[in-house]
């Protein structure tokens, strides 16, 4: 991925210093308010957000009978909340209770993107449904392990950065990882197309070996692919995604065929008239 020079320069200039600061805060076991203060500094010096216009601290979430407050809200260029960020003290290990709280903030404000962090660990979630709340963990990283020369580390930072907002990286990245995962790959492996290709190549290279499509299917499904992957809810969703893509491709191919047939018909008609 090509990263903007401004983004890379900022990361190269500030990441090591911020990691030293995080290490110092961890050793001192600072409280949550100091943790949030450091997170705000990271949003500014690493991710490029203006602390006065792009970030709101203690973002109020109004409910029917009371209000609650999310630690930080990151806004887009139109002033709309783009990411809700819930922070816990640097000495606290993140757990399901913290996640539930962060997700409820997102659901209550109709914000799809949630970051849960204790400064050391950063977790990016996307709400897939707000009621009942459902979500996907998009990625997580340890801030202390980030390396400015590592492509994946830069990609994680860029996705949630100010420059990433300009390229709509959150939705773009999410669309990519929805396809580039083990469940989608499994759905292709466990298909008739693959079985026939394997059988054809075995017969071509080892003509003395007799193997059936059923045998190949059994080997792939029960010996190569773990059953808990192939038979999971995620695999079922992946198969639907692939089927939807095939259907869409079929419609496009059908339209192209009709267009080509029409063009050929017109050409024949013109030839006859000539």
DAMOMO-V508187 format. One record per helix or strand. SS is the DSSP state (H for helix, E for strand). FROM is the first residue (numbers start at 1). LEN is the number of residues. If there is no record, write none. Layout:
ss=(SS	SS)
from=(FROM	FROM)
len=(LEN	LEN)
This chain:
ss=(H	H	E	E	E	H	E	E	E	H	H	H	H	H	H	H	H	H)
from=(5	32	55	67	81	96	113	121	133	143	151	162	169	182	192	213	227	233)
len=(24	14	8	9	7	14	5	10	10	3	9	5	11	8	14	12	4	41)
